[in-house]
Amino acid sequence: MSTPGTLWVKLTTQTIIEGNVPRGSTILYTDEASNYGGVHPRHASVCHSVKEWARDDDGDGVREVHCNSCEGAGTGLRTFLRTFRGVHKYSLADYVATYQTMANAKRMSPAVVRRMCFGDRLYTHFS
């Protein structure tokens, strides 16, 4: 039986997933939390409570069912934010965007720094 609090969590989870995970293009991998059930048509989960961290469903030797990518990204973001010793909620989106740019770029090149400083505008002359 669902309590009003758990129903709210499930509906919130479903709203976030529907707004960010394309229905037909990907499989949603999560842990066994009850709020994930039925929120996406293609869903696989691991069961941490029985010490399952990753699973190979198709037998190809690759453990494709896991939720380490999301957990790892969250850990990386927390570590990045910790260096600033507190970030005001007004500025949080800018800090997250900076972390996201650096994580996606894999290496900081002059082109990445220019894009972070000036956006997509092309600057050919600096005063």
N, C-alpha and C positions, 0 to 999 in steps of 0.2 A: 504494500500500500504506500503510495506516495504522499508525503507531507507537503504542505504548501511551499515550504522552503526548497525541497528537492525538485518540485515541479518548476519553480522559478529558475533554478540552476540549469535544468534541462532545457527550458525554453530559451534562456540566455545563450547557452552553448549552441543550440540549434540556430539561433539568429546569427551568431558570429560565424559559424561554419557555412551557412547558406550564403552569407555575404562575402566570404573569402575563399571558399573551396569550390571550384567548378564541378557540377554534378557528374558530368559524363567523362571528364578528362583525367581523373586521378582516383587513387584509392586512399581513403583516410585511415591512417595508422594511429592508434591510441593505446593507452593502457586500459585496464579493466574497469575504470570508473563508471558508475551506473548512468551518468548524465550523457554518455556518448551513444548509447544504444538507440538505433533507429534514426539517427540524425543525418545519415548520409547513405545513399544506396550501395556504395562500394566501401565497406568498412571491415577492417581486420584489427584485432587487438592482441596484445600480449597480457599475460596474467602474472603480474609481479608477486601476488600473494602466494603463488606456488613456485616462486623463484625462476620464472620464465622472463627473460629479458629480450630475447630475439628468437624468431622462428623462421624456418625455411619451409614455406607452404608448397612450393612447386617442385622441390627436390633437385634444384639445379646447383645447390651448394652455397647459394647466396641467401643470407638471412634477411629477407626483405621486410618482414613484419617486425618493426620496432618503433619506439618513439624517441630514440636518442637524438635525432636531428633537432627536434623542437626543444627538448630539454637542454641540449648542448648550446643552442642559440640563446636560450634564456640565461644560462650560466655565464656565457661570454658577455652578454649585455650587462648583467649584474656586476661582473668584474670590471668592465669598462666604466660603468657609472660610479663604482666605489671610489675611483681615483679622484672624483670631484667632490667627495665628502658631502653629498646632499645636493639634489637638483630640485629646483622649484618646479611645480607641476606646469607652470606657464612655459617653461623652457624644455620640458621633458621631450616633446616631439622632435625638437631640433637635435638633442643629444642622441635620440634613438635613430634619427635619419643619418647622423654622422657615423654612428656605429654600423648601421646597415650598409652604407656606402663603403666603409673600410672592409667589412666582412665580405661583401660581394666582389670587391676589386681584387682581393687576395694579396696584392702587393701595392704599395703606395708609389705610384709613378708621378712624374710632373703633370701628366694629363689628368690624373685623378685629382691632384691638388688643385689644378686650375678649375676643374669642373665643380669641386666643392666650394671654391672661393667665388667663382663667377657664374655658376650655372652652365647652361648650354650655350650662352652667348660666346661668340668668337672674338677674342681680343688679340689684335695683332700688334698694337702699339701701347707701351706702358710709359707713362710720364714720370 
